[in-house]
Amino acid sequence: MADYQLNPGRFWLKPLLYLGMFVLVLVGGCSLIKVERIDAGNVGIKVNLAGSSRGVDDITYTTGWVFYSPLSTAVHEFPIYTQHKEYEEFEVQSRDGSSFGVAPSLNYYIQSDKVDDIFRQYRRPLPAIEDGFLKTAVYEAYRVATNRYTADSLISNRGSYEAQVKANLVSQLQNLGFIVQQITTKLEPPASLKAAIDAKNTAVQTGLQTENRIRQAEAQARINIAEAEGRAKAIRIAADAQAYANEKQQQSLTPLLVQMRWIEAWEKGGSNVPTYTSGAGGSQFLLQMPAPGAAGNK
């Protein structure tokens, strides 16, 4: 009787057991099947990890969802939009043995139809390829280009130098699926050359300043000469005018006019009265006359 009463209470264990088994199966199934979404602007590469077809599968997923078993398959996502990569500074040598530091910045993208070939060859994700194969290609492009220039010509022809570096990279990478869009260089010359360039620039600046001062002095001298010539010309004009006036005045002083001036002076009296004078050839003689009222005072 007691056993009969206990048995009905154990019926709840059976559904619980089934539920646990279902959960285990579900978890196991999820571990065997994985879902990954390939975002737009990326290409997914499915790689077989087991069996006779190990390697990169022929199927390339551009966008959407990818279902696969992580036990036998791996999916790698490669971006096919423009990538920007900056490398730390390294040294290259010019044709005359001068060492230059270069720190390149690279813009590139991968051709979508070459992604599987790239992964097949390097078996690494893109960041690892950038720090491995791509870095070596960039270094080689700079080494070959720098060796074609002397130190002076390299400084003077930065544009053609970078164009040569880009041409070297294109020749190495384009057939592999890497399309180089732009490369810029932070070029650091050796200390001795940099000091020589600075000294040359200082000399050029000093020469320009000296030339400017000379031109300013010459301009000021021309201004001073012009002003002096102007003053001399004004004095000359004034002297000519005075001489002309004197000449006209002398021409106007006829004997009759002189006599009239005497008479006017006598009439006015005082110190304006002439003492004596003689005419032309001494024919005229004038005595000093006593002042009016002088005789009466005596």
Secondary structure, DSSP 8 states (H G I E B T S, - for coil): -HHHHHGGGGTTHHHHHHHHHHHHHHHHHHHH-EEEEE-TTEEEEEEE-SSTT-EEEEEEE-SEEEEE-TTTEEEEEEE-S-EEEE---EEEE-TTS-EEEEEEEEEEEE-GGGHHHHHHHH-S-HHHHIIIIIHHHHHHHHHHHHTTS-HHHHHHTHHHHHHHHHHHHHHHHGGGTEEEEEEEEEEE--HHHHHHHHHHHHHHHHHHHHHHHHHHHHHHHHHHHHHHHHHHHHHHHHHHHHHHHHHHHHHH--HHHHHHHHHHHHHH-GGGS----B-GGG--B------TTHHHH-
